[in-house]
């Protein structure tokens, strides 16, 4: 007689990540012998996932904690960050926004502990599209970004009152 969905079971196995293969322990709901529903997976390298599973994959809402102190809490699709989530780095940086395929993609806010803040669009982990940077010294840039650089129409507001408005290319004012 098989276990019904919703019944909890402890499973042992191997989990593959981008860092290699690790022994893992899973406790939670199962279906057809695989994690399915809510559960917790612990890897022998200290990483831990608590959340929803679908056919053995992280899928739905969940939190992944790294032994380095980094943490992602949000939505998953096929074992990748996908949808709205919060990623916190051990050094105090924080991203709140959209993810796709394990990367910052879409609209979000990136803050650094030194006071730097970016609010805008991301593409493949880089500032890309429209956005606003606020620097710790009070300087601000509002405009277009391409591959992490000021690129296109934009305005730079210097903390001393000077304003540079026009076109930018690779972080340099063109005209």
Secondary structure, 3 states (H helix, E strand, C coil): CCCCCCCEEEEEEEEEECCEEEEEEEEEEEECCEEEEEEEEEECCCCEEEEEEECCEEEEEEEEECCCCCEEEEEEECCEEEEEEEEECCCCCEEEEEEECCEEEEEEEEECCCCCEEEEEEECCEEEEEEEEECCCCCEEEEEEECCEEEEEEEEECCCCCEEEEEEECCEECC
